[in-house]
Amino acid sequence: MSETVTQKAARDARRWLAGHASALETADEHLQLILGLTAAESLLAASGAGGNRLLHQAAAGLARFGLQDFAGDPVPALAAHAVLAGQGVRIPALAALAGHFTEALSDGARRPLPAALALPRALLRQAGSAVPDVVFRKPAWPSAYRVVASRRSQLLTFCHNLGCRTAWGLHRMRAGQLDAVLPYLAVSYARDWDIDMVCMLLRACAYLGVAGHAGTGWAVQWLLDQQQPNGAFGLLAPEARLVGYAGAEWRLYFQPTVIAVWALAETRAPGFFWGMD
Protein backbone atom coordinates (compact mmCIF):
# COMPACT_ATOMS: atom_id res chain seq x y z
CA MET A 1 0.00 0.00 0.00
CA SER A 2 1.40 3.39 -0.99
CA GLU A 3 2.08 6.01 1.66
CA THR A 4 -0.46 8.84 1.93
CA VAL A 5 0.47 12.52 2.00
CA THR A 6 -0.37 12.66 5.69
CA GLN A 7 1.68 9.56 6.48
CA LYS A 8 4.69 11.01 4.65
CA ALA A 9 4.25 14.24 6.62
CA ALA A 10 4.19 12.23 9.86
CA ARG A 11 7.27 10.22 8.90
CA ASP A 12 9.24 13.35 8.00
CA ALA A 13 8.12 15.15 11.17
CA ARG A 14 9.06 12.14 13.31
CA ARG A 15 12.52 12.08 11.79
CA TRP A 16 12.97 15.82 12.38
CA LEU A 17 11.76 15.65 16.00
CA ALA A 18 13.94 12.66 16.82
CA GLY A 19 16.91 14.42 15.25
CA HIS A 20 16.74 17.16 17.88
CA ALA A 21 16.10 14.95 20.91
CA SER A 22 19.67 15.25 22.21
CA ALA A 23 19.45 19.07 22.25
CA LEU A 24 16.34 19.25 24.46
CA GLU A 25 16.95 21.01 27.76
CA THR A 26 13.68 21.10 29.71
CA ALA A 27 11.11 18.63 30.98
CA ASP A 28 8.45 20.36 28.90
CA GLU A 29 10.43 19.85 25.70
CA HIS A 30 10.84 16.14 26.45
CA LEU A 31 7.11 15.82 27.13
CA GLN A 32 6.35 17.49 23.81
CA LEU A 33 8.74 15.13 22.05
CA ILE A 34 6.94 12.09 23.48
CA LEU A 35 3.53 13.43 22.44
CA GLY A 36 4.77 14.36 18.97
CA LEU A 37 6.26 10.91 18.42
CA THR A 38 3.04 9.31 19.69
CA ALA A 39 0.92 11.26 17.22
CA ALA A 40 3.29 10.46 14.37
CA GLU A 41 3.16 6.75 15.18
CA SER A 42 -0.63 6.79 15.10
CA LEU A 43 -0.56 8.29 11.61
CA LEU A 44 1.95 5.73 10.41
CA ALA A 45 -0.54 3.00 11.39
CA ALA A 46 2.07 0.65 12.87
CA SER A 47 4.48 1.41 15.65
CA GLY A 48 7.11 -1.18 14.90
CA ALA A 49 10.54 -1.35 16.46
CA GLY A 50 11.57 2.08 15.18
CA GLY A 51 8.76 3.91 16.90
CA ASN A 52 9.23 2.04 20.17
CA ARG A 53 12.97 2.73 20.12
CA LEU A 54 12.40 6.46 19.69
CA LEU A 55 9.92 6.55 22.56
CA HIS A 56 12.32 4.70 24.83
CA GLN A 57 15.07 7.15 23.93
CA ALA A 58 12.76 10.08 24.69
CA ALA A 59 11.84 8.49 28.02
CA ALA A 60 15.52 8.19 28.94
CA GLY A 61 15.91 11.93 28.45
CA LEU A 62 12.83 12.65 30.54
CA ALA A 63 13.88 10.39 33.41
CA ARG A 64 16.50 12.80 34.71
CA PHE A 65 13.89 15.35 35.79
CA GLY A 66 12.23 15.45 39.19
CA LEU A 67 8.64 16.06 40.28
CA GLN A 68 9.28 19.80 40.67
CA ASP A 69 10.00 20.00 36.93
CA PHE A 70 6.38 19.07 36.14
CA ALA A 71 4.76 21.93 38.05
CA GLY A 72 2.97 23.46 35.04
CA ASP A 73 0.00 22.12 33.10
CA PRO A 74 -0.27 18.47 34.26
CA VAL A 75 -1.94 17.21 31.09
CA PRO A 76 1.21 16.70 28.97
CA ALA A 77 2.92 14.94 31.88
CA LEU A 78 -0.05 12.65 32.51
CA ALA A 79 -0.33 11.94 28.78
CA ALA A 80 3.35 11.04 28.58
CA HIS A 81 2.91 8.84 31.65
CA ALA A 82 0.08 6.99 29.90
CA VAL A 83 2.11 6.58 26.69
CA LEU A 84 5.17 5.27 28.51
CA ALA A 85 3.11 2.97 30.73
CA GLY A 86 1.90 1.34 27.53
CA GLN A 87 5.54 0.78 26.63
CA GLY A 88 6.33 -0.72 30.02
CA VAL A 89 8.38 2.33 31.04
CA ARG A 90 8.00 3.88 34.48
CA ILE A 91 9.44 7.29 35.34
CA PRO A 92 9.28 7.93 39.12
CA ALA A 93 8.45 11.64 38.86
CA LEU A 94 5.55 11.01 36.45
CA ALA A 95 4.30 8.11 38.59
CA ALA A 96 4.36 10.39 41.66
CA LEU A 97 2.39 13.07 39.80
CA ALA A 98 -0.15 10.47 38.69
CA GLY A 99 -0.44 9.28 42.29
CA HIS A 100 -1.25 12.80 43.51
CA PHE A 101 -4.00 13.18 40.90
CA THR A 102 -5.42 9.72 41.62
CA GLU A 103 -5.70 10.67 45.30
CA ALA A 104 -7.37 13.96 44.48
CA LEU A 105 -9.94 12.30 42.22
CA SER A 106 -10.61 9.64 44.84
CA ASP A 107 -11.23 12.31 47.49
CA GLY A 108 -13.68 14.07 45.17
CA ALA A 109 -15.64 10.96 44.19
CA ARG A 110 -18.55 11.90 46.45
CA ARG A 111 -19.42 15.14 44.67
CA PRO A 112 -19.60 16.31 41.04
CA LEU A 113 -16.21 17.44 39.79
CA PRO A 114 -15.31 20.14 37.25
CA ALA A 115 -15.72 18.87 33.69
CA ALA A 116 -12.11 19.84 32.92
CA LEU A 117 -10.95 16.93 35.11
CA ALA A 118 -12.40 14.42 32.64
CA LEU A 119 -9.13 14.42 30.70
CA PRO A 120 -6.76 13.84 33.65
CA ARG A 121 -9.02 11.03 34.84
CA ALA A 122 -9.03 9.38 31.41
CA LEU A 123 -5.24 9.68 31.17
CA LEU A 124 -4.81 8.07 34.58
CA ARG A 125 -7.05 5.18 33.57
CA GLN A 126 -5.12 4.77 30.33
CA ALA A 127 -1.95 4.46 32.42
CA GLY A 128 -3.55 1.73 34.55
CA SER A 129 -4.28 3.77 37.68
CA ALA A 130 -7.23 2.68 39.82
CA VAL A 131 -9.37 5.79 39.47
CA PRO A 132 -12.92 5.63 40.87
CA ASP A 133 -16.04 6.42 38.89
CA VAL A 134 -16.91 10.07 39.35
CA VAL A 135 -19.63 12.45 38.18
CA PHE A 136 -18.62 15.55 36.28
CA ARG A 137 -20.56 18.77 36.16
CA LYS A 138 -22.26 19.42 32.83
CA PRO A 139 -20.11 21.88 30.87
CA ALA A 140 -21.60 25.19 29.84
CA TRP A 141 -20.61 26.03 26.28
CA PRO A 142 -20.39 29.64 25.11
CA SER A 143 -22.58 30.77 22.24
CA ALA A 144 -21.28 30.58 18.70
CA TYR A 145 -21.37 34.37 18.51
CA ARG A 146 -19.24 34.69 21.63
CA VAL A 147 -16.66 32.24 20.28
CA VAL A 148 -16.43 34.05 16.94
CA ALA A 149 -16.02 37.38 18.72
CA SER A 150 -13.34 36.02 21.08
CA ARG A 151 -9.82 37.36 21.21
CA ARG A 152 -7.11 34.91 20.20
CA SER A 153 -6.12 34.17 23.80
CA GLN A 154 -9.74 33.48 24.73
CA LEU A 155 -10.16 31.14 21.78
CA LEU A 156 -7.03 29.21 22.72
CA THR A 157 -8.42 28.79 26.24
CA PHE A 158 -11.78 27.66 24.87
CA CYS A 159 -10.14 25.01 22.65
CA HIS A 160 -8.01 23.78 25.54
CA ASN A 161 -11.07 23.51 27.80
CA LEU A 162 -13.04 21.71 25.11
CA GLY A 163 -10.24 19.17 24.79
CA CYS A 164 -10.27 18.60 28.55
CA ARG A 165 -14.04 18.31 28.80
CA THR A 166 -14.30 15.83 25.95
CA ALA A 167 -11.16 14.02 27.18
CA TRP A 168 -9.50 14.42 23.77
CA GLY A 169 -12.49 13.01 21.95
CA LEU A 170 -13.17 10.12 24.32
CA HIS A 171 -16.51 11.66 25.30
CA ARG A 172 -18.33 12.92 22.25
CA MET A 173 -20.43 16.01 22.87
CA ARG A 174 -22.66 18.28 20.88
CA ALA A 175 -22.10 21.97 21.43
CA GLY A 176 -24.94 23.75 19.68
CA GLN A 177 -23.85 25.76 16.66
CA LEU A 178 -20.17 25.55 17.52
CA ASP A 179 -19.68 22.50 15.33
CA ALA A 180 -20.72 24.63 12.34
CA VAL A 181 -18.57 27.62 13.32
CA LEU A 182 -15.22 26.12 14.32
CA PRO A 183 -14.21 24.77 10.87
CA TYR A 184 -14.62 28.23 9.36
CA LEU A 185 -12.65 29.77 12.21
CA ALA A 186 -9.83 27.35 11.36
CA VAL A 187 -9.94 28.60 7.76
CA SER A 188 -9.92 32.20 8.97
CA TYR A 189 -6.84 31.71 11.14
CA ALA A 190 -5.12 29.81 8.33
CA ARG A 191 -5.53 32.89 6.16
CA ASP A 192 -3.74 34.78 8.94
CA TRP A 193 -0.90 32.18 8.89
CA ASP A 194 -1.51 31.32 12.56
CA ILE A 195 -0.39 27.69 12.76
CA ASP A 196 -0.88 27.36 16.54
CA MET A 197 -4.48 28.53 16.38
CA VAL A 198 -5.27 26.42 13.32
CA CYS A 199 -3.99 23.29 15.08
CA MET A 200 -6.04 23.97 18.21
CA LEU A 201 -9.18 24.59 16.15
CA LEU A 202 -8.64 21.45 14.07
CA ARG A 203 -8.43 19.39 17.24
CA ALA A 204 -11.59 21.06 18.57
CA CYS A 205 -13.35 20.18 15.30
CA ALA A 206 -12.27 16.57 15.69
CA TYR A 207 -13.55 16.41 19.27
CA LEU A 208 -16.95 17.74 18.18
CA GLY A 209 -17.19 15.21 15.36
CA VAL A 210 -16.77 17.60 12.41
CA ALA A 211 -13.36 16.48 11.16
CA GLY A 212 -15.03 15.71 7.83
CA HIS A 213 -16.37 19.26 7.35
CA ALA A 214 -15.22 20.98 4.15
CA GLY A 215 -13.70 23.84 6.16
CA THR A 216 -11.77 21.39 8.30
CA GLY A 217 -10.45 19.67 5.19
CA TRP A 218 -9.26 22.97 3.72
CA ALA A 219 -7.47 23.85 6.97
CA VAL A 220 -5.82 20.41 7.07
CA GLN A 221 -4.52 20.90 3.54
CA TRP A 222 -3.20 24.34 4.52
CA LEU A 223 -1.45 22.76 7.51
CA LEU A 224 0.21 20.11 5.34
CA ASP A 225 1.47 22.90 3.08
CA GLN A 226 3.30 24.45 6.05
CA GLN A 227 5.71 21.53 6.32
CA GLN A 228 9.25 22.22 5.19
CA PRO A 229 11.38 19.72 3.23
CA ASN A 230 13.29 18.82 6.42
CA GLY A 231 10.04 17.72 8.15
CA ALA A 232 9.49 20.69 10.48
CA PHE A 233 6.26 22.67 10.40
CA GLY A 234 6.02 26.45 10.19
CA LEU A 235 7.63 29.38 8.41
CA LEU A 236 8.83 31.31 11.44
CA ALA A 237 12.53 32.06 11.05
CA PRO A 238 12.24 35.19 8.83
CA GLU A 239 9.87 36.89 11.27
CA ALA A 240 12.00 35.85 14.25
CA ARG A 241 15.09 37.40 12.67
CA LEU A 242 13.20 40.64 12.13
CA VAL A 243 12.55 40.96 15.87
CA GLY A 244 16.11 40.03 16.80
CA TYR A 245 15.71 36.39 17.81
CA ALA A 246 19.17 34.99 18.55
CA GLY A 247 18.36 31.45 19.72
CA ALA A 248 18.76 28.19 17.84
CA GLU A 249 16.53 28.25 14.76
CA TRP A 250 15.22 24.70 15.25
CA ARG A 251 13.60 25.74 18.55
CA LEU A 252 11.25 28.01 16.64
CA TYR A 253 9.83 24.94 14.92
CA PHE A 254 9.79 22.37 17.68
CA GLN A 255 6.43 23.11 19.29
CA PRO A 256 4.66 23.93 15.98
CA THR A 257 5.81 20.58 14.62
CA VAL A 258 4.49 18.70 17.65
CA ILE A 259 1.09 20.40 17.60
CA ALA A 260 0.80 20.05 13.83
CA VAL A 261 1.35 16.29 13.92
CA TRP A 262 -1.09 15.98 16.83
CA ALA A 263 -3.75 17.95 14.92
CA LEU A 264 -3.26 15.77 11.84
CA ALA A 265 -3.62 12.64 13.98
CA GLU A 266 -6.85 13.88 15.56
CA THR A 267 -8.44 14.88 12.27
CA ARG A 268 -7.59 11.52 10.74
CA ALA A 269 -8.88 9.52 13.72
CA PRO A 270 -10.58 11.64 16.42
CA GLY A 271 -9.69 10.27 19.85
CA PHE A 272 -6.77 8.29 18.38
CA PHE A 273 -4.88 8.47 21.68
CA TRP A 274 -7.30 6.11 23.42
CA GLY A 275 -6.87 3.38 20.84
CA MET A 276 -3.09 3.22 21.15
CA ASP A 277 -1.41 0.39 23.03
N, C-alpha and C positions, 0 to 999 in steps of 0.2 A: 504494500500500500504506500502510495507516495505521501510525502510530508506536506501538510497544509501550510499556508502562509503563517497562521498563528503558531503552529508547532515550530516552524523555523525561527520565528521571533523568540519563542520561549527558549529554544536551544541556544541561540546566539546570546540572549540575555543571561542565561545560566552560566555560559562560558565567561562572559564579561564579569559577572558578580564573583564567581569563584576565583577569577584572576586577581582580584583585589582583596581577597580574604586576609592575606598576611599583613596588609597595611591598616587593617581596622584597629581602632584605638579605644573604643568605648563599648560598654555593654549594649547600649542601644543599637550601635552599628552591627554588632554580632547578632542581635535579635532580628534586625531587619534582614540580614543575610539569610538566616534560617527560614524566615517567612518567604523571602523571594525565591529561594531554592525549592521550597515546598510547592509554591504556586507553579513554578516552571515544570516540576515533575508531574503535576496533575495535568498540565497541558500536553506533556509528552506521552501521556497515556500508560507508561510503564516505567516504574522507578528503575529497576535494574541495579546492577552493582555500582555503576557510575554515580547515580543519584544518591544511593546510600553512603558511598564513600565521601561525597561532598558534604553531606549532612553530618557525618561523624567528624570530619575535619572542622566544620563550623562549630560543633559542640565542644571540641577540644579548645578552641579559642575562647568560647564563652565560659568555660569551667573555671577560669582564673579569677572571675569576678565574685564578689561577695554579695550578701543580701542587700546591703546598703546601696549597691549599684543599680538596683531595680526599684528605686523609690518613686519613679514617675508613673505614667500610665501603666497599670498592671496587665492590660490586655495582651500586648506583644509578648510579655514574659510568660503569661499563662498559656498563650498559643504555642510558643516555642517549647514549653514544658510538655504540652500534649503531643507535639510532633516528635520530640525526642523520646518520650515514653513509648511511642509506637515503634521506635527503633531500638528499644531496650537500653536507652541511655538515660542515666540519672545524674542530674547536676544538683548538688546539695542546696545551693542558694535558691534555685527555682523550686525545688521540692519544699523548702521551708516557706517560701511565699505561697505556694499552693496550700500548704497546711494552714496558714493564717486565714486564707479565704474560705477554706472548708469549715474551719471553726466558726467564722463569722456567719456563714450561711446556715450552719446548724443552729446557732443561737437565735437566728431570725426565723426559724421554720414555723413558729407559732403565729406569725402575723404576716400580712401581705408585704412583699418587698418591692423596692423600686424596680421598674421594668428594665432599667439599664443593667441590672445584675443578671439578667438572663444569659448574657454572653459569658461572663466569668463562670457561672454555674455549668454551662454546657462545655466549656473548655476543661473544667475540672473533671467532669464525667468522662470526657474523651481521654483524659490522662489516666483514668482508672480510679480516681478518688471516690470515696463513699460519701456522696453528697445527698442529703435528704430531699424528698419532694417538697417543693415550696410553692406558694401562690404569689404571683406577681401582680402588682397593680396594673390596671388597664391603661396603656399609654394614651395620652391625649395628643393627637396630631395637629399641627398648625394648618390653617387653611391654605389652599393652593395660592391664593393671592398673597398671603403673608410670606410664603416661601419664595415666590417670584420677586417680591419686593425686598428680600433680605440682602443685607450686606454680605460680602464674601465670607467674612469670619463667621457670621451667623449661619450661613449655608453649610460651611464646613462642620460646624457643631451639630447642625441638624442631621447631616449625613452620618456623622459618627454615632449619634444617638440612635438613629434608625438601625444602624448595623448592630448596636448593642441590644436593642429591644427585639430585633428579629433573630438574634444570635447568629449573625452572618448567614441568614437565609434558612436556618434550621426551622424557625417558626414563621411560616408564611402568613402575612397580614395584608389586609386591604387598607388603604389609607385615603379613601375618598377620591378626589380628583388629582391627587399627587402623582398617581401612576401615569396620568396623561401629561403632566407638566414636566416631570423630571427629565425625560428623554430630550425634550426641546431645550431645557436648561443646559444639558450636556453639550448640545450642538452650539448653543450661544457661547459657552465658555471655550469651546474649541476654536471658535472664530476669534476669540481673544488670546489664543495660544496659551491657555492656562492649563497645563498638563495635570497639576495636582488636583484642581477642581474637577476636571473632566473625569479623572480616575475615581474620585469619591462619588460623583454622580452616577457613573456607570455601575459601580457596586450597589448604590442605592436602587437603581433600576432593576438590577438582578434580584435584590432582596424583596422587591415588590412584585416580582414576576413579569416584568416588562422588558426582559433582555432581548426579546424578539421584535420590539418596536422599531419602526423604520428610523426614528431619530437616534435610538441606541446604536443601531447598525452603522449609521453614518459616523457617529462619534468613535466607535470602535475602529473603523477604517482610518479615521484621522489619527487615532492613537498609534496604530501600526505604522503610519507614515512618519511618526516622530522618532522611529528607531534609526540609529546611525549604523553604518556598516560594521562597526566594532561590537555591536550588540547593545550598547547603552541607549537609554531613551532620553529625549530632550534635546533642545538646542539652546543651551544656557550660557555657554562660555563667552560669546561675544558681548552679551549684556553684562556679565560679571566683570569682564575686563573694563567696560566703560565706567563702572562704579568703583574700580580700583581693587577688585578681589585679587588677593595674592596667594591664596591657598592652592593646594593640589587640584588640578582641573577635574580629575576623576571624581572627587568628592561632590562636585556640583551635580553629578549624574547618578550617584548611588541611590539616594532615596527615590527620585523619579523612576528609576529602573525597577526598583522593588514594587512600588505601587502600581506601575503600569502592568507588570506581569500579573500581579494579584487581580487587577481589574479585568484583564483578559481572561484569567481563569474563572472568575465569577460569572462573566457574561457568557462564557462557553458552557459552564455547568454550575448554575447558582447553588450555593451551599456545598461546593466541591470539598471543602475542608472536612466535612463530617463523613465523607465516604472514603477518606484516605486511611490506610492501615499504618 
